[in-house]
Amino acid sequence: MFGYYLSLGWRSLRRNPILTGLMILTLSVGIAASMSTLTVLHMMSGDPIPHKSDRLFVPQFNYGDLRGYDPSEDLSQQVAYREARNLLEADVGVRRVAVYGLSGALRTEDPEFQAILGNGLAPTRDFFAMFEVPFLHGGVWSVQEEQNAADVVVLNRDMAERLFGRTDVVGERVRMGDDFYKVVGVTDHWLPLPKYYRLIGGNGGAYYGEEEYFEPFATAVRHEESNSGSNNCNGTAPAPGWQGWLDSDCTWIQFWFETASASERQAVIDYLNAYVDEQKKLGRFERPTRVAVHDVMEWMAYLEIVGDDSRISTWLAFGFLLVCLVNTVGLLLAKFTARQGEIGVRRALGASRREIFSQYLIEAAVIGLVGGVSGLLLAFGALALIARQSSTLSMVTSMDWQMLLLTIVLAVVASILAGLLPTWRACQVLPALQLKSQ
């Protein structure tokens, strides 16, 4: 019977075309408004590395002296160079990564070549394995090159094409400043959203663009390349010069631990507490011992990567969908009321209320399916308009298969809910009264 009622539902779309069209339009506009905003929220707040996000941890320390100390102050969001060097040597976790941002001009060996400005990173070697950066050609620099702070670089595919007109450029040389760097690898497209691996002062923000080149952390430090991002000296000025900057407690480096399992979180915390106590004996960390670790999703929530305005917009859009459903209820009532004579005849011929209920509820679902498809098309249009507002928004307006499926399911479920009252009213038709009035 389901197939039969489904075919009746499709044929009923041609009956009362104006009323049916209004229902489909009302439902599709509500679906488009709600799903476009939900898609943006989903892309902004989704887990960027779900299979290991609970095993990646950011450490926080209580930097600063005791002058004006407020125990309620947040811990530092980055670490100083001294902590980065020490933590890299720690015997905790399976990988440890230090990273900071770079910005520079890249050019080829051709003296006539116009330099290209690029945003990059200075990570340690394990960065690529920890965050699963895909390679198109070559690979990451060697352990020996990292230890020697060698002049090597990894380009992303777009930067390789802009510099050389091709992507297979391993072995070529790139000039940055007065120095030449050997290209050891070319990464494929890699753009996790948000850019959780460096949310503090990242180039262009948490939703903007791919990293265009990667230079070893030790190499960038040797060349005295400053951080392109956030720097915080906790109210204490460093000594003059680059070495003074490195020796200071100014925080400018993002640090990550990767553990074999989420249960090793406490081991990281214990290590950090012991580390701070050890540093206190050396005259550092004047403030009370306080450390914290955050996994990926906790870190994003802590930094409030998704603002309240995005959540409010989504709730408002679903409120608009609710208004559309109320209007759909009224239209379905009008559509089913016009067919009371037909319902009375069916009841008189032996159709039960359950059969009438099933038929008209399936008809409402068909309307929802059509409204969902048209709403999906409108949602794509709405997302395209949102993407045109800024380059940042354009990164979070792609609808994945989950959102595609949810759009159709939401439309069908919404139309079924909207059809409950009209369908129940249709079941209350008394066949005797309808036959008498014919």
Secondary structure as UniProt FT lines:
FT   HELIX           2..12
FT   TURN            13..14
FT   HELIX           17..45
FT   TURN            50..52
FT   HELIX           53..55
FT   STRAND          56..60
FT   TURN            67..68
FT   TURN            71..72
FT   HELIX           81..88
FT   STRAND          95..107
FT   TURN            111..112
FT   STRAND          116..123
FT   TURN            125..126
FT   HELIX           127..130
FT   TURN            131..132
FT   STRAND          135..138
FT   HELIX           143..147
FT   TURN            148..149
FT   STRAND          152..156
FT   HELIX           157..164
FT   TURN            170..171
FT   STRAND          173..176
FT   TURN            177..178
FT   STRAND          179..187
FT   HELIX           196..198
FT   TURN            203..204
FT   TURN            206..207
FT   STRAND          213..214
FT   HELIX           217..222
FT   TURN            223..224
FT   TURN            234..235
FT   HELIX           241..247
FT   STRAND          253..258
FT   HELIX           262..264
FT   HELIX           265..281
FT   TURN            282..283
FT   STRAND          292..294
FT   HELIX           296..302
FT   TURN            303..304
FT   HELIX           308..337
FT   TURN            338..339
FT   HELIX           340..348
FT   TURN            349..350
FT   HELIX           353..387
FT   TURN            388..389
FT   HELIX           391..394
FT   TURN            395..396
FT   HELIX           401..427
FT   HELIX           431..437
//
